Amino acid sequence: MIRRAKPAKAAGGHRAAPSGRPGSAPAQSGGRRLKVFQAQIGFYDTVVAASSQAAALRAWGTHQNLFASGDARVTADEAAIAAAVAHPNEPLRRPVGSLQPFSLEPEGLPEVPDAPRKPKPKPAGKTKPKPPPAADRTALTAAEAALRTLDDDRTLEEAAVRREDGALQARRDAAQASYVRARRKAHASVSVARERYRKAGGTD
């Protein structure tokens, strides 16, 4: 179980907010786009909207690099993103395995499985040779976590580009509609002026 230190609080009783697509949120902190990260800490799932992995780890109050170990990642859960963005740099929690929404103070307690019973000791026999030590997976785990982060960031980046394209198209449509209305009005004014000119004896 990962021990979670209490985050430092700023004036006013709020946790200090570090600076910082589905995961990259439209909200910003200190001029930087926020991402929503998710991890399991103890018996709780937790999410936080932060500007970087380092900022997320500070908000969670842990010195362990949960991203390198694969225990934390960018989330694509839209409900989790919406909840986290409403409280930038504030960790939200819910009991592991529950379908509750993430919140600052989750209701209920996590379900803790019963401790396994200790097997009865076997009679002493011949000592078996010790198995070789397990291979160190640290480098592979870090590489896999970096790949997942890269993929998540690209997905979020593409989502942001699509949103920007949509906003640009809306501006084009609004500008065209405004132009059509103004031109119709200007054309009507030309028609009226031409009619008066002709009545006064003028010719085109």
C-alpha positions in Angstrom: 0.0 0.0 0.0 1.3 3.5 -0.9 1.4 5.9 2.0 0.0 9.2 1.1 1.4 12.3 2.7 -0.9 15.3 3.4 -0.4 18.0 0.7 0.7 21.4 1.8 -2.0 24.0 2.3 -1.9 27.6 1.0 -3.6 30.6 2.7 -7.3 30.1 3.0 -7.1 26.4 3.8 -6.8 25.2 0.2 -4.1 22.9 -0.9 -1.2 24.6 -2.8 -2.0 24.4 -6.5 1.0 23.5 -8.6 1.2 25.1 -12.1 0.0 23.0 -15.0 -7.6 16.0 -24.4 -10.3 12.7 -23.2 -7.3 13.8 -20.0 -6.1 17.3 -21.3 -8.8 19.5 -19.9 -9.9 22.9 -21.3 -9.3 24.4 -17.9 -5.9 26.0 -17.3 -3.6 26.6 -14.3 -1.0 29.3 -14.4 -1.5 29.6 -18.2 -0.8 25.8 -18.7 -3.3 23.3 -20.0 -4.3 20.8 -17.4 -4.3 17.0 -17.8 -6.3 14.6 -15.7 -4.3 11.8 -14.2 -5.6 8.7 -12.4 -4.0 6.3 -9.9 -4.9 3.8 -7.2 -3.5 4.9 -3.8 -4.3 2.6 -1.0 -7.9 1.5 -1.1 -9.0 4.4 -3.2 -9.0 5.3 -6.9 -8.0 8.9 -7.3 -7.9 11.5 -10.1 -6.3 15.0 -10.2 -6.3 17.7 -12.8 -2.7 19.0 -13.0 -0.3 20.6 -15.4 2.2 17.7 -15.4 3.0 14.3 -13.9 5.2 16.0 -11.3 2.4 18.3 -10.3 0.0 15.3 -10.0 2.5 13.5 -7.8 2.8 16.6 -5.6 -1.0 16.9 -5.3 -1.2 13.2 -4.3 1.5 13.8 -1.7 3.7 11.0 -2.8 7.4 10.9 -3.6 7.1 7.6 -5.5 6.9 7.9 -9.3 3.6 6.1 -9.9 3.9 6.8 -13.6 7.2 5.0 -14.0 5.8 2.0 -12.1 2.6 2.0 -14.3 0.4 2.7 -11.3 -0.7 6.2 -12.7 -1.7 7.4 -16.1 -3.7 10.0 -18.1 -7.4 9.1 -17.9 -9.9 9.2 -20.7 -12.9 8.8 -18.4 -15.1 11.8 -19.3 -16.9 11.8 -16.0 -13.6 11.7 -14.1 -12.2 14.5 -16.3 -15.2 16.7 -15.6 -15.1 16.2 -11.9 -11.3 16.8 -11.7 -11.4 19.9 -13.8 -13.9 21.4 -11.4 -11.2 21.2 -8.7 -7.8 21.8 -10.3 -4.9 20.4 -8.3 -7.2 18.8 -5.8 -7.2 15.0 -5.6 -10.6 13.4 -5.9 -11.2 9.9 -4.6 -13.7 7.0 -4.6 -13.4 3.5 -3.1 -11.6 1.0 -5.3 -14.0 -1.0 -7.4 -17.0 1.3 -6.8 -19.0 3.2 -9.4 -19.4 6.3 -7.2 -18.4 9.6 -8.9 -15.0 11.0 -7.8 -15.3 13.6 -5.0 -13.2 15.4 -2.5 -14.8 13.5 0.4 -16.1 10.1 -0.9 -19.0 8.4 0.8 -18.7 4.9 2.3 -15.6 2.8 3.0 -13.7 0.6 0.6 -14.4 -3.1 0.8 -11.3 -4.7 2.3 -11.0 -8.4 1.6 -10.5 -10.8 4.5 -6.9 -11.6 5.3 -5.9 -15.0 3.9 -5.5 -17.7 6.4 -2.0 -18.9 7.1 -1.3 -22.4 5.8 -0.4 -25.0 8.4 3.3 -25.5 8.5 4.5 -28.6 6.7 6.7 -31.1 8.4 10.3 -30.4 8.1 11.8 -32.2 5.1 14.7 -31.9 2.8 15.7 -28.3 2.1 14.9 -27.4 -1.5 17.3 -25.2 -3.4 16.4 -21.5 -3.5 14.9 -20.4 -6.9 16.9 -17.9 -8.8 16.0 -14.2 -8.2 13.2 -12.8 -10.4 14.3 -10.7 -13.3 14.3 -6.9 -12.7 11.3 -5.4 -14.6 11.9 -1.8 -13.6 13.2 -0.6 -16.9 10.5 -2.4 -18.9 7.8 -1.0 -16.7 9.1 2.5 -17.1 9.4 2.1 -20.9 5.8 0.8 -21.0 4.5 3.7 -18.9 6.3 6.2 -21.2 4.7 4.6 -24.2 1.3 4.8 -22.6 1.8 8.4 -21.7 2.9 9.2 -25.3 -0.2 7.5 -26.7 -2.5 9.2 -24.3 -1.0 12.6 -25.0 -1.4 12.1 -28.7 -5.0 11.1 -28.3 -5.7 14.2 -26.2 -3.8 16.4 -28.6 -6.0 15.2 -31.5 -9.1 15.8 -29.5 -8.0 19.4 -28.9 -7.3 20.0 -32.6 -10.8 18.7 -33.4 -12.3 21.1 -30.9 -10.4 24.0 -32.4 -11.5 23.0 -35.9 -15.1 23.0 -34.8 -14.7 26.5 -33.2 -13.1 27.8 -36.4 -15.9 26.4 -38.6 -18.5 28.0 -36.4 -16.7 31.4 -36.8 -16.7 30.9 -40.6 -20.4 30.1 -40.6 -21.2 33.1 -38.4 -19.1 35.5 -40.6 -20.8 34.2 -43.8 -24.3 34.6 -42.4 -23.4 38.2 -41.3 -22.0 39.0 -44.7 -25.2 37.6 -46.5 -27.5 39.8 -44.3 -25.4 42.9 -44.8 -25.1 42.4 -48.5 -28.8 41.9 -48.9 -29.4 45.1 -47.0 -26.8 47.0 -49.1 -28.3 45.6 -52.3 -31.7 46.9 -51.3 -30.3 50.3 -50.6 -28.7 50.4 -54.1 -32.1 49.4 -55.7 -33.9 52.2 -53.9 -31.3 54.8 -54.8 -31.2 53.7 -58.5 -35.0 54.0 -58.7 -35.0 57.5 -57.3 -32.1 58.4 -59.7 -34.1 57.2 -62.7 -37.2 59.0 -61.6 -35.1 62.2 -61.4 -34.2 61.7 -65.0 -30.9 60.0 -64.6 -29.8 57.1 -66.8 -27.5 54.2 -65.9 
